[in-house]
Structures are given as structure tokens and as C-alpha cells.
Amino acid sequence: GARDMYRAYKDMREANYKGADKYFHARGNYDAARRGPGGAWAARVISDARENWQSGVSGRGAEDTRADQEANRWGRNGGDPNRYRPKGLPSKY
């Protein structure tokens, strides 16, 4: 699960595509959760830790953190990450 989360993070950084962060949040959680209960657990722990840290230092605010967590839960619960995919994001991702 942690590897799936890292791959989504790495792809998000590489893509550097405005408005795509929720897609990558959902995709990382989705991929990790598909590995089973351990993957879902890892995705939840990593997502919660990341959002708790970011909400304190990024300055993006509570609304962005809430939206990130919604995307995390959506993917972790088996929702299609493409719900958050922005138009124009290269098909590589």
C-alpha cells in the first residue's frame, strides 16, 4: 500500500498539473486499498499523516484539506479515481 501511495505522489509531482492533486490522492488510495485490508490501512495512515502535516504548514487551509481527505476516502472505498481527473491530464497518468 505504501508503494502505491508513493507512486501516486511521484506521478503527481512529475505531472505538475494544476487541479490534479485530488485525482492522485484518490488513485493512490484506490490502488493501495485494492491490495487488501493492509493496503487500505496503510493508505489511511499515510493520508491522515500527510493531511495533518500539510494543514499546518502549507497554508492551503481547511477546505483544501477536507477536499483532499474526501478524495482519499473515495479512492480507499473503491470509488473510481477518474471522478477527480481534470480534463487535459496526460493519459500517461
C-alpha positions as CSV (number, residue, x, y, z in Angstrom):
1,G,0.0,0.0,0.0
2,A,2.8,2.4,0.9
3,R,4.4,1.8,-2.5
4,D,1.1,2.7,-4.3
5,M,0.8,5.9,-2.3
6,Y,4.4,6.8,-3.2
7,R,3.9,6.1,-6.9
8,A,0.8,8.3,-7.0
9,Y,2.8,11.1,-5.2
10,K,5.7,10.7,-7.6
11,D,3.4,10.9,-10.6
12,M,1.6,14.0,-9.1
13,R,5.0,15.7,-8.8
14,E,6.1,14.7,-12.2
15,A,2.8,15.7,-13.9
16,N,2.8,19.1,-12.1
17,Y,-0.7,19.6,-13.5
18,K,-2.9,22.2,-11.9
19,G,-6.0,20.8,-10.3
20,A,-4.9,17.2,-10.5
21,D,-4.0,16.7,-6.8
22,K,-7.4,15.2,-5.9
23,Y,-7.1,12.7,-8.7
24,F,-3.7,11.5,-7.4
25,H,-5.0,11.3,-3.9
26,A,-7.9,9.1,-5.0
27,R,-5.7,7.0,-7.2
28,G,-3.1,6.3,-4.6
29,N,-5.7,5.3,-2.0
30,Y,-7.6,3.2,-4.6
31,D,-4.5,1.3,-5.7
32,A,-3.4,0.7,-2.1
33,A,-6.8,-0.4,-0.9
34,R,-7.1,-3.0,-3.8
35,R,-4.2,-4.8,-2.1
36,G,-6.5,-5.7,0.8
37,P,-7.0,-4.6,4.4
38,G,-3.4,-3.9,5.0
39,G,-3.2,-1.7,1.9
40,A,-6.3,0.3,3.0
41,W,-4.8,0.7,6.4
42,A,-1.5,2.0,5.1
43,A,-3.4,4.4,2.8
44,R,-5.4,5.8,5.6
45,V,-2.4,6.2,7.9
46,I,-0.3,7.9,5.2
47,S,-3.1,10.1,4.0
48,D,-4.1,11.2,7.5
49,A,-0.5,11.9,8.5
50,R,0.1,13.9,5.2
51,E,-3.0,15.9,5.6
52,N,-2.4,16.7,9.3
53,W,1.2,17.8,8.4
54,Q,0.1,19.8,5.3
55,S,-2.8,21.6,7.0
56,G,-0.3,23.0,9.5
57,V,2.4,24.1,7.1
58,S,1.0,24.6,3.6
59,G,-1.3,27.5,4.2
60,R,-3.8,26.0,1.8
61,G,-6.5,25.8,4.5
62,A,-9.1,23.6,6.0
63,E,-11.3,23.5,2.9
64,D,-8.5,22.0,0.7
65,T,-7.6,19.5,3.4
66,R,-11.2,18.5,3.7
67,A,-11.4,18.0,-0.1
68,D,-8.2,16.0,-0.2
69,Q,-9.5,13.7,2.6
70,E,-12.7,13.3,0.6
71,A,-10.7,12.2,-2.4
72,N,-8.6,9.9,-0.2
73,R,-11.8,8.2,1.3
74,W,-13.4,7.9,-2.2
75,G,-10.4,6.0,-3.6
76,R,-9.9,3.9,-0.5
77,N,-13.6,2.9,-0.6
78,G,-13.3,1.6,-4.2
79,G,-14.5,4.8,-5.9
80,D,-13.2,5.4,-9.4
81,P,-10.3,7.9,-9.2
82,N,-11.3,9.3,-12.6
83,R,-14.1,11.2,-10.8
84,Y,-11.4,13.7,-9.9
85,R,-9.4,13.5,-13.1
86,P,-9.0,17.0,-14.7
87,K,-9.5,17.5,-18.4
88,G,-6.2,17.6,-20.2
89,L,-4.2,15.5,-17.8
90,P,-1.9,13.4,-20.0
91,S,-3.1,9.8,-20.5
92,K,0.3,8.6,-19.1
93,Y,-1.3,9.2,-15.6
